[in-house]
Amino acid sequence: MQDHIKNYYGKVLKRSQDLQTDACTTTDRPTPDILQAMALVHESVKSRYFGCGFVVPALLNDCHVLDLGCGSGRDCYVLAHLVGEGGQVHGVDMTDEQIAVANEYKDYHQKQFGYDKNNVTFYQGYIEDLLSLELKPNSFDIIVSNCVINLSPSKEKVFEQAYKLLKNGGELYFSDVYASRRVPSELQSDTELYGECLSGALYWQDFLSIAKKTGFKDPRLVSDRPIFIKNPEIQLKLNNLEFYSATHRLFKLANLDDNCEDYGQAIVYKGTIPYFEKEMTLDKHHSFEKGKIYSVCGNTWRMLNETRLKPHFEFMGNFTHHFGPFSDCGIDIPFDKIITTTNNSHQACC
């Protein structure tokens, strides 16, 4: 299957319009700095872009970033502009043709950005075998990936190695495709469906389990949308199986709770993140208006306090007192609190 994918993205597909689904498109509106960076990217690089969402989190200046499945390097070059000359961007892709395109335009983009030195490095390799490359553990602030993890035959290894490569407080911020249920084995062996980022997609519950197992205890969904299948023959094969494009952020924080717990903590957003002065969104269920006090669970508090986001918030509270589950996250104690009585005087234990 890996050989097929390399051929599909290296020789069969020539541009994103050749894909049979809209899995590799996004409706998100980029911020002005991203639009400025995109305008500087060479057209030959942009024409071979096959991502499913523009995965660029805020606050990248001077960051060390890794792009998993970088393809022709479009996102890497945008990131290279955003991190600045003090940052570094590394891209990994298994497709020779894509890496060749990415490397061809390194000098072009260095001149476009006005940098004295090149801050982008590309590797031909597999995203489930990152530690075999010249990549140091605990060295990356951010790892991004754009509609690629679903193509890997060893997804758990991808998350394991991403966790090892991230610094403490770093994050894996990525878009990918997910299925509404486990994809049947006969569809998983369909090379066309796999190449279209469908039959290799994880059932979303299995993704959550793998993420938590590999160290990312509290995966946060940022955005999502259903995928439209353009080709009626492909739609017929899928037999009502539904797919979604979704962006998640997974923080490497050692002390996160398995569930959202209440420690009586609160935060206030200062409004200091560029382009998000009025409101900052952490994930789909957590947006913070400037100046407003928000009660938050311990995990959210840590995601803001123990990462690069810290300077942009005021923090109240600590972890001295535990008040049970944080009910605002939809979790509460599951036991009935009303004592019921029966006429039967005999009470059994267990």
VEXVO-41434 format. One line per 2 residues: their letters; for each residue x, z, y of N, C-alpha, C. Coordinates in steps of 0.2 Angstrom, whole numbers, plus 5000, padded with zeros to 4 digits. Atoms other than C-alpha are relative to their C-alpha. Example, Ala and Ser with C-alpha at 12.3 -4.5 7.8 and 13.67 -1.06 7.14 Angstrom:
# VEXVO-41434
AS	5004:5000:4994:5062:5039:4978:5004:5000:5006 | 4996:4999:4994:5068:5036:4995:4996:5003:5005
***
This chain:
# VEXVO-41434
MQ	5004:5000:4994:5000:5000:5000:5004:5000:5006 | 4996:5000:4994:5014:5004:5012:5003:4993:5001
DH	4998:5007:4999:5021:4986:5009:4995:4996:5003 | 5006:5004:4997:5004:4979:5013:4999:5002:5007
IK	5001:4998:4993:5003:4989:5029:5005:4997:5004 | 4995:5003:4997:5020:4983:5034:4999:4993:5002
NY	5001:5007:5000:5015:4965:5031:4994:4999:5005 | 5006:5001:4996:4998:4967:5039:5001:5001:5008
YG	4998:4999:4993:5005:4974:5056:5006:4997:5002 | 4994:5003:4998:5021:4965:5055:4999:4992:5001
KV	5001:5007:5000:5015:4947:5051:4993:4998:5000 | 5007:5002:5000:4996:4946:5049:4997:5001:5007
LK	5003:4999:4994:4990:4954:5065:5005:4998:5005 | 4996:5002:4994:4997:4946:5081:4998:5003:5006
RS	5002:4997:4994:4987:4955:5094:4994:5005:4998 | 5005:4996:5002:4974:4969:5094:4993:4997:4999
QD	5006:5003:5001:4960:4957:5095:4999:4997:4993 | 5000:5002:5007:4964:4952:5077:4997:5005:4996
LQ	5003:4995:5004:4957:4968:5071:4993:4999:4999 | 5007:5002:5001:4940:4968:5063:4995:5006:5002
TD	5004:4995:4997:4934:4985:5070:5002:5002:5007 | 4998:4998:4993:4935:4994:5087:5003:5007:4999
AC	4996:4994:5001:4945:5008:5079:5006:5001:5005 | 4994:4999:4996:4960:5004:5090:4998:4998:5007
TT	5002:5000:4992:4951:5004:5107:4998:5007:5002 | 5002:4993:4997:4947:5018:5119:4996:4999:5006
TD	5004:5000:4994:4934:5021:5132:5003:5005:5006 | 4998:4995:4995:4944:5035:5141:5004:4996:5006
RP	4997:5002:4994:4949:5032:5159:5007:5003:5001 | 4993:4997:4999:4968:5034:5161:5001:5003:5007
TP	4999:4998:4993:4974:5044:5176:5005:4995:5004 | 4996:5005:4997:4983:5035:5190:5007:4999:4998
DI	4993:5001:5002:5000:5039:5184:5001:4996:4994 | 5000:5004:5006:4996:5032:5167:4999:4993:5002
LQ	5002:5007:4998:4989:5016:5175:5006:4997:5004 | 4994:5002:4997:5005:5015:5186:5005:4998:4995
AM	4995:5002:5006:5016:5016:5170:4998:4994:4996 | 5002:5006:5004:5006:5004:5160:5001:4993:5004
AL	4999:5006:4996:5007:4991:5174:5008:4998:5000 | 4993:5001:5000:5026:4992:5172:5003:4998:4993
VH	4998:5001:5007:5026:4989:5153:4999:4992:4999 | 4999:5007:5001:5031:4971:5147:4994:4998:4996
ES	5006:5003:5003:5016:4960:5142:5001:4999:4993 | 4999:5001:5007:5024:4956:5125:4999:5006:4996
VK	5001:4993:5003:5024:4975:5121:4993:5001:5000 | 5007:4998:4999:5006:4977:5127:4996:4996:4995
SR	5004:5005:5004:5000:4962:5117:4999:5002:4993 | 4999:4998:5007:5005:4970:5100:4998:5008:5000
YF	5002:4993:5000:4997:4987:5104:4994:5001:4995 | 5005:4999:5005:4986:4993:5090:4997:5007:4999
GC	5002:4993:5000:4981:5011:5095:4993:5001:5000 | 5007:4999:5000:4964:5019:5094:4998:5005:5006
GF	5001:4996:4994:4966:5030:5110:5006:5001:5003 | 4994:4999:4996:4978:5033:5124:5002:5007:5000
VV	4998:4993:5001:4986:5049:5118:5006:5002:5005 | 4995:4997:4996:4995:5056:5133:4997:5006:5003
PA	5002:4994:4997:4992:5074:5137:5003:5001:5007 | 4998:4998:4993:4995:5081:5155:5007:5004:5000
LL	4994:4996:4999:5011:5089:5161:5006:4998:4995 | 4995:5003:5004:5025:5078:5153:5007:5000:5003
ND	4993:5001:4997:5039:5079:5166:5005:5004:4996 | 4994:4998:5003:5056:5082:5158:4998:5002:4992
CH	5002:4998:5007:5047:5084:5141:5004:4996:4995 | 4997:5003:5006:5055:5079:5124:4994:4998:4995
VL	5006:5002:5003:5042:5068:5116:5002:4995:4994 | 5000:5004:5006:5040:5060:5098:4994:4996:4999
DL	5006:5005:5001:5028:5045:5095:5000:4998:4993 | 5001:5001:5007:5023:5044:5077:4996:4993:4999
GC	5004:5007:5001:5019:5025:5072:5000:4997:5007 | 5000:5002:4993:5025:5019:5089:4999:4992:5001
GS	5001:5008:4999:5023:5000:5085:5005:4997:5004 | 4996:5004:4996:5029:4989:5098:5003:5004:5006
GR	4997:4995:4995:5033:5004:5109:4996:5001:5007 | 5004:4999:4994:5019:5003:5122:4999:5007:5003
DC	5001:4993:4998:5015:5021:5122:5007:5004:5002 | 4994:4997:4999:5033:5026:5121:5003:4998:5008
YV	4998:5002:4994:5037:5016:5137:4996:5003:5006 | 5004:4996:4996:5022:5024:5146:5003:5007:5001
LA	4998:4993:5000:5028:5041:5141:5007:5000:5003 | 4993:4999:4997:5046:5037:5146:5000:5000:5008
HL	5001:5000:4993:5040:5034:5164:4997:5007:5002 | 5004:4994:4999:5029:5050:5163:5005:5006:5000
VG	4995:4994:5001:5043:5062:5157:5006:4999:5005 | 4995:5001:4995:5055:5055:5170:5007:4999:4997
EG	4993:5001:5003:5074:5052:5168:5002:5007:4997 | 4998:4993:5003:5076:5071:5163:4997:5001:4994
GQ	5003:5000:5007:5065:5068:5148:5002:4995:4995 | 4998:5004:5006:5067:5060:5131:4994:4998:4996
VH	5006:5002:5004:5055:5049:5121:5003:4997:4994 | 4998:5003:5006:5058:5045:5103:4994:4996:4996
GV	5006:5003:5003:5047:5032:5093:5002:4998:4993 | 4999:5001:5007:5046:5030:5074:4995:4995:4997
DM	5005:5005:5003:5038:5015:5065:5003:4997:4994 | 4997:5003:5006:5040:5008:5048:5000:4992:5000
TD	5000:5007:5000:5037:4990:5053:5006:4997:5004 | 4994:5003:4997:5053:4980:5056:4998:4996:5006
EQ	5002:5004:4995:5044:4967:5067:4998:5004:5006 | 5002:4996:4995:5036:4980:5078:5006:5004:5004
IA	4994:4997:4998:5053:4990:5080:5004:4995:5004 | 4996:5005:4996:5061:4974:5085:4998:4998:5007
VA	5003:5002:4993:5049:4970:5099:5002:5006:5004 | 4999:4994:4996:5051:4988:5105:5007:5001:5003
NE	4993:4999:4998:5070:4988:5105:5002:4994:5005 | 4999:5005:4996:5070:4971:5113:4999:5001:5008
YK	5002:4999:4993:5063:4977:5130:5002:5007:5003 | 4997:4993:4997:5073:4994:5132:5003:4999:5007
DY	4997:5001:4993:5084:4987:5146:4995:4998:5005 | 5005:5002:4995:5069:4979:5154:4997:5006:5003
HQ	5004:4994:4997:5060:4995:5156:5004:5005:5003 | 4995:4996:4996:5075:5005:5161:5001:4997:5007
KQ	5000:5003:4993:5076:4993:5176:4994:5001:5003 | 5006:5000:4997:5058:4993:5179:4999:5007:5003
FG	5001:4993:4998:5058:5012:5180:5005:5003:5005 | 4995:4998:4995:5074:5013:5191:5004:5005:4997
YD	4996:4995:5003:5083:5024:5178:5007:4998:5000 | 4993:5001:5001:5102:5026:5178:5002:4999:4992
KN	4998:5000:5007:5101:5028:5159:4993:4999:4996 | 5006:5002:5004:5089:5023:5145:4998:5007:4997
NV	5002:4994:5003:5078:5038:5139:4995:4999:4994 | 5005:5002:5006:5069:5029:5124:5005:4999:4994
TF	4996:5001:5006:5076:5029:5106:4994:4998:4995 | 5005:5002:5005:5067:5019:5092:5003:5001:4993
YQ	4997:5000:5007:5069:5022:5073:4995:4996:4996 | 5004:5003:5005:5063:5012:5059:5000:5005:4994
GY	5000:4995:5005:5057:5024:5046:4992:5002:4999 | 5006:4998:5002:5042:5033:5039:4998:5007:5003
IE	5002:4994:4997:5031:5046:5047:5000:5006:4996 | 5000:4995:5005:5030:5056:5031:5007:5002:4998
DL	4993:4998:5002:5049:5057:5030:5004:5000:5007 | 4997:5000:4993:5054:5061:5048:5007:5004:5000
LS	4994:4996:5000:5067:5074:5043:5006:4996:4997 | 4994:5004:5003:5078:5060:5035:5003:4996:5006
LE	4998:5004:4994:5080:5052:5053:5004:5005:5004 | 4996:4996:4995:5091:5059:5067:4996:5004:5005
LK	5004:4996:4996:5078:5071:5073:5001:5007:4998 | 4999:4993:5001:5081:5089:5075:4994:5005:5000
PN	5006:4995:5000:5069:5103:5070:5000:5004:5006 | 5001:4995:4994:5062:5114:5084:5002:4997:5006
SF	4997:5003:4994:5067:5101:5097:4995:4996:5004 | 5005:5004:4996:5051:5092:5103:4995:5005:5003
DI	5005:4997:4997:5039:5098:5116:4993:4998:4998 | 5007:5003:5002:5025:5086:5111:5002:4994:4995
IV	5000:5006:5004:5022:5074:5097:4993:4997:5000 | 5007:5004:4999:5009:5060:5099:5000:4995:4994
SN	5001:5005:5005:5002:5048:5087:4994:4996:5002 | 5006:5004:4998:4990:5034:5090:4997:4995:4995
CV	5003:5003:5006:4979:5029:5075:5004:4997:4995 | 4995:5002:5005:4993:5029:5063:5000:5005:4994
IN	4999:4995:5006:4992:5045:5052:4995:4998:4994 | 5005:5002:5006:4977:5038:5042:5003:4994:4996
LS	4996:5005:5004:4989:5024:5036:5005:5003:4995 | 4995:4997:5004:5001:5036:5028:4997:5002:4993
PS	5003:4998:5007:4999:5039:5009:5002:5008:4999 | 4998:4993:5001:5006:5057:5012:4999:5004:5006
KE	5001:4998:4994:4997:5064:5026:5002:5008:5001 | 4997:4993:5000:5001:5083:5022:5007:5000:5002
KV	4993:5000:4999:5019:5079:5023:5001:4998:5008 | 5000:5002:4992:5016:5071:5041:4999:5006:5004
FE	5001:4994:4996:5009:5087:5047:5005:5005:4999 | 4995:4995:5002:5022:5098:5038:5006:4998:5004
QA	4994:5002:4997:5036:5088:5046:4999:5001:5008 | 5001:5000:4993:5028:5087:5063:5001:5008:5002
YK	5000:4993:4998:5026:5106:5063:5008:5003:5000 | 4993:4998:5000:5045:5108:5059:5004:4998:5006
LL	4997:5004:4994:5050:5096:5073:4998:5003:5007 | 5002:4997:4994:5040:5105:5086:5003:5006:5002
KN	4998:4993:4998:5047:5119:5097:4994:5005:4999 | 5006:4995:4999:5036:5135:5097:4997:4999:5006
GG	5003:5001:4994:5023:5132:5109:4999:4993:5002 | 5001:5007:4999:5024:5113:5107:4993:4998:4997
EL	5006:5002:5003:5009:5103:5102:5000:4993:4997 | 5001:5007:5003:5004:5088:5091:4994:4998:5003
YF	5006:5002:4996:4992:5078:5102:4999:4993:4998 | 5001:5006:5003:4985:5063:5093:4993:4998:4999
SD	5006:5003:5002:4971:5051:5090:5000:4997:4993 | 5000:5003:5007:4966:5045:5072:4993:4999:4998
VY	5007:5002:5002:4951:5039:5062:4998:5005:4994 | 5003:4995:5005:4940:5051:5051:4994:4998:4997
AS	5006:5003:5004:4927:5048:5038:4995:5006:5000 | 5005:4995:5000:4910:5057:5037:5000:5003:4993
RR	4999:4997:5006:4914:5060:5019:5006:4998:4996 | 4994:5002:5004:4928:5058:5006:4999:4992:4998
VP	5000:5007:5001:4932:5039:5005:5001:4999:4992 | 4999:5002:5007:4929:5033:4987:5006:4997:4998
SE	4994:5003:5002:4944:5028:4977:5001:4993:5000 | 5000:5007:5000:4939:5010:4975:5001:4997:5007
LQ	4999:5002:4993:4938:5009:4994:5007:5001:5002 | 4993:4998:4998:4955:5017:4996:5005:4995:4998
SD	4996:5005:5002:4963:5003:4986:4999:4993:5003 | 5002:5006:4997:4955:4990:4996:5005:4999:5006
TE	4995:5001:4996:4970:4983:5006:4998:4998:5007 | 5002:5002:4994:4960:4975:5020:4997:5006:5004
LY	5003:4994:4997:4950:4991:5023:5005:5005:5002 | 4995:4996:4998:4966:5001:5023:5004:4998:5006
GE	4997:5003:4995:4974:4990:5035:4996:5001:5007 | 5005:5000:4994:4959:4991:5047:4999:5008:5002
CL	5000:4993:4998:4962:5010:5048:4994:5004:4997 | 5007:4997:5002:4946:5014:5038:5001:5004:4993
SG	5000:4996:5007:4949:5018:5019:5006:5005:4999 | 4995:4995:5001:4965:5028:5022:4998:5006:5004
AL	5002:4994:4996:4955:5040:5034:4998:5006:4996 | 5002:4994:5003:4953:5058:5030:4993:5002:5001
YW	5007:4997:4999:4936:5066:5027:5002:5006:5005 | 4998:4996:4995:4936:5077:5043:5001:5007:4998
QD	4999:4993:5002:4934:5094:5034:5007:5000:4996 | 4993:5000:5003:4950:5089:5023:5005:5000:5005
FL	4995:5000:4995:4959:5086:5039:5001:5007:5003 | 5000:4993:4998:4955:5103:5045:5004:5005:4996
SI	4996:4996:5005:4961:5111:5029:5007:4999:5000 | 4993:5002:5000:4977:5101:5029:5004:5003:5006
AK	4997:4997:4994:4981:5106:5047:5001:5007:5000 | 4999:4993:5001:4978:5124:5044:5006:5002:4995
KT	4995:4998:5005:4988:5124:5028:5007:4999:5002 | 4994:5002:4998:5003:5116:5037:5003:5004:5006
GF	4998:4996:4994:5004:5129:5051:4996:5000:5006 | 5004:5001:4994:4992:5122:5064:4993:5004:4999
KD	5006:4995:5002:4979:5137:5062:4994:4998:5004 | 5006:5001:4997:4967:5132:5075:4999:4993:5004
PR	5000:5007:4998:4965:5113:5077:4994:4999:5006 | 5005:5001:4995:4956:5108:5093:4998:4993:5001
LV	5003:5006:4999:4945:5093:5095:4999:4999:5007 | 5000:5001:4993:4948:5085:5112:4994:4995:5002
SD	5005:5005:4999:4936:5069:5111:4999:4996:4994 | 5001:5004:5006:4928:5058:5099:4994:4995:5001
RP	5005:5005:5000:4917:5043:5096:4999:4996:4994 | 5001:5004:5006:4909:5033:5082:5004:4993:5000
IF	4997:5007:5001:4918:5017:5076:4995:4995:4999 | 5004:5006:5001:4909:5000:5077:5004:4995:4996
IK	4997:5004:5004:4912:4989:5063:4998:4993:5002 | 5002:5006:4998:4913:4971:5069:4998:4995:4994
NP	5001:5005:5006:4913:4962:5052:4995:5002:4996 | 5005:4998:5005:4897:4962:5042:5002:5001:4993
EI	4998:4999:5007:4906:4960:5026:5003:5007:4999 | 4996:4994:5001:4917:4975:5029:4994:5006:5000
QL	5005:4995:5000:4901:4985:5034:4996:5001:4994 | 5003:5000:5006:4893:4980:5018:5004:5004:4994
KL	4995:4996:5004:4908:4987:5008:4999:5007:5001 | 5000:4992:4999:4907:5004:5016:4994:5003:4998
NN	5006:4997:5003:4889:5007:5010:4998:5007:5004 | 5003:4995:4996:4884:5018:5025:5005:5006:5001
LE	4994:4995:4998:4901:5028:5026:5001:4999:5007 | 4999:5000:4993:4903:5032:5044:5007:5002:5002
FY	4993:4999:4998:4920:5033:5053:5000:5002:5008 | 4999:4998:4993:4925:5041:5070:5007:5000:5002
SA	4994:4999:4996:4939:5040:5082:5000:5006:5003 | 4999:4993:4997:4945:5057:5087:5007:5002:5003
TH	4994:4997:4998:4958:5065:5097:5000:5008:4999 | 4999:4993:5001:4965:5082:5092:5006:5003:5004
RL	4993:4997:4998:4978:5094:5099:5001:5006:4996 | 4998:4994:5005:4987:5106:5087:5006:5003:5003
FK	4994:4996:4997:4998:5119:5094:5004:5004:4995 | 4995:4996:5005:5013:5127:5085:5001:5007:5003
LA	5000:4993:4997:5010:5145:5089:4999:5005:4994 | 4999:4997:5007:5015:5157:5075:4995:5006:5000
NL	5004:4994:5000:5003:5172:5080:4992:4998:5001 | 5007:5002:4999:4986:5162:5081:4996:5003:4994
DD	5005:4998:5005:4971:5170:5072:4997:4994:4996 | 5003:5005:5004:4963:5161:5058:4993:4998:5003
NC	5006:5001:4996:4947:5163:5068:5000:5002:5007 | 5000:4998:4993:4942:5165:5086:4998:5008:5000
ED	5001:4993:5000:4944:5184:5089:5000:5002:5008 | 5001:4997:4993:4939:5194:5105:5004:5006:5001
YG	4996:4994:4998:4952:5205:5113:4999:5002:5008 | 5002:4998:4993:4943:5206:5130:5004:4997:5005
QA	4996:5004:4996:4954:5193:5138:4996:4995:5005 | 5003:5005:4995:4950:5181:5153:5006:4996:5003
IV	4995:5004:4997:4959:5167:5162:4997:4997:5006 | 5003:5004:4994:4957:5158:5179:5005:4994:5001
YK	4996:5006:4998:4963:5140:5182:5002:5000:5007 | 4998:5001:4993:4973:5138:5198:4999:4994:5003
GT	5001:5006:4997:4969:5120:5200:5007:4996:5002 | 4994:5003:4998:4987:5115:5200:5003:4994:4996
IP	4998:5006:5005:4988:5101:5186:4998:4994:5004 | 5001:5007:4996:4990:5084:5195:4994:4996:4997
YF	5006:5004:5002:4974:5074:5194:4995:5004:4997 | 5006:4995:5003:4964:5089:5187:5000:5006:5004
EK	5000:4995:4995:4964:5099:5203:4993:5004:5000 | 5007:4997:5000:4945:5103:5201:4999:5004:4993
EM	5002:4997:5007:4944:5106:5182:5005:4997:4995 | 4996:5002:5006:4955:5106:5167:4997:5001:4994
TL	5003:5000:5006:4950:5102:5150:5005:5001:4994 | 4995:4999:5006:4959:5110:5135:4997:4997:4994
DK	5003:5004:5006:4947:5103:5122:4993:4999:5001 | 5007:5002:4999:4929:5097:5119:4996:5006:5002
HH	5005:4994:4998:4922:5115:5121:5003:5005:5005 | 4997:4996:4995:4934:5122:5134:5002:4996:5006
SF	4998:5003:4993:4934:5116:5152:5000:5006:5005 | 4999:4995:4995:4940:5127:5166:5000:4998:5007
EK	5001:5002:4993:4934:5125:5184:5005:5004:5004 | 4995:4997:4996:4947:5130:5197:4997:5007:5003
GK	5002:4994:4997:4945:5148:5203:4995:5004:4996 | 5005:4997:5004:4932:5153:5190:5003:5005:4994
IY	4997:4996:5005:4935:5168:5178:4996:4998:4994 | 5003:5002:5006:4932:5163:5160:5002:5005:4995
SV	4998:4996:5006:4932:5175:5145:5002:4995:4994 | 4997:5005:5005:4942:5167:5131:5002:5004:4994
CG	4998:4997:5006:4946:5171:5113:5008:5001:5000 | 4993:4999:5001:4964:5176:5108:5004:4994:4999
NT	4997:5006:5001:4968:5159:5102:5001:4996:5006 | 5000:5004:4994:4963:5150:5118:5005:5003:5005
WR	4995:4997:4996:4973:5163:5128:5007:4999:4998 | 4994:5002:5002:4988:5160:5118:5002:4993:5002
ML	4999:5007:4999:4986:5141:5119:5002:4999:5008 | 4998:5001:4993:4987:5143:5138:5006:5004:5003
NE	4995:4995:4998:4999:5158:5140:5007:4999:4997 | 4994:5000:5004:5012:5153:5127:5003:4993:4999
TR	4998:5007:5000:5014:5134:5131:5002:4998:5007 | 4998:5003:4994:5019:5123:5145:4994:5001:5005
LK	5006:4999:4995:5001:5126:5153:5001:5007:5004 | 5000:4993:4998:5006:5144:5157:5000:5001:5008
PH	4999:4999:4992:5011:5142:5176:4993:4998:5003 | 5006:5003:4996:4994:5134:5180:4994:5005:4999
FE	5006:4996:5001:4983:5149:5175:5002:5008:5002 | 4999:4992:4999:4981:5168:5179:4997:5003:4994
FM	5002:4997:5006:4979:5179:5164:4998:5007:5001 | 5003:4993:5000:4969:5195:5162:5000:5003:4992
GN	5000:4997:5006:4971:5207:5147:5006:4999:4995 | 4994:5000:5005:4982:5208:5131:4997:5001:4993
FT	5003:4999:5006:4980:5211:5113:5000:5007:4997 | 5000:4993:5002:4979:5230:5113:4994:5002:4996
HH	5006:4998:5003:4961:5231:5108:4996:4994:4997 | 5004:5006:5003:4951:5220:5096:4993:5002:5000
FG	5007:4999:5000:4932:5218:5098:4996:4996:4995 | 5004:5004:5005:4928:5208:5083:5000:4992:5001
PF	5000:5008:4999:4924:5189:5082:4998:4998:5007 | 5001:5002:4994:4923:5180:5098:4993:4995:5000
SD	5007:5003:5001:4904:5175:5098:4999:4994:5004 | 5001:5006:4996:4905:5162:5112:5003:4994:4997
CG	4997:5006:5004:4915:5151:5099:4995:4999:4994 | 5005:5002:5005:4900:5151:5088:5001:5004:4994
ID	4999:4996:5005:4906:5165:5077:4998:5007:5001 | 5002:4993:5000:4898:5182:5074:5000:5003:4993
IP	5000:4997:5006:4898:5195:5061:4994:4998:4996 | 5005:5003:5004:4888:5188:5046:4995:5005:4997
FD	5004:4995:5004:4880:5204:5040:4994:5002:5004 | 5006:4998:4997:4862:5210:5043:5001:5007:5003
KI	4999:4994:4997:4862:5225:5055:4994:5005:4999 | 5006:4996:5001:4844:5231:5050:5000:5002:4993
IT	5001:4997:5007:4842:5243:5035:4993:4998:4998 | 5006:5002:5004:4829:5237:5023:4999:5005:4995
TT	5002:4995:5006:4820:5250:5011:4995:4997:4995 | 5005:5002:5005:4811:5247:4995:4998:5006:4996
NN	5003:4994:5004:4801:5258:4983:5004:5001:4995 | 4996:4999:5006:4814:5256:4970:5006:5006:5002
SH	4995:4994:4998:4824:5273:4971:5007:4998:4998 | 4994:5001:5003:4838:5266:4960:5004:4994:5004
QA	4996:5005:4997:4852:5257:4970:5006:4999:4996 | 4994:5002:5004:4865:5247:4961:5006:4998:5005
CC	4994:5001:4996:4883:5245:4967:5003:4993:4997 | 4997:5006:5002:4890:5227:4966:4995:4996:4995
***
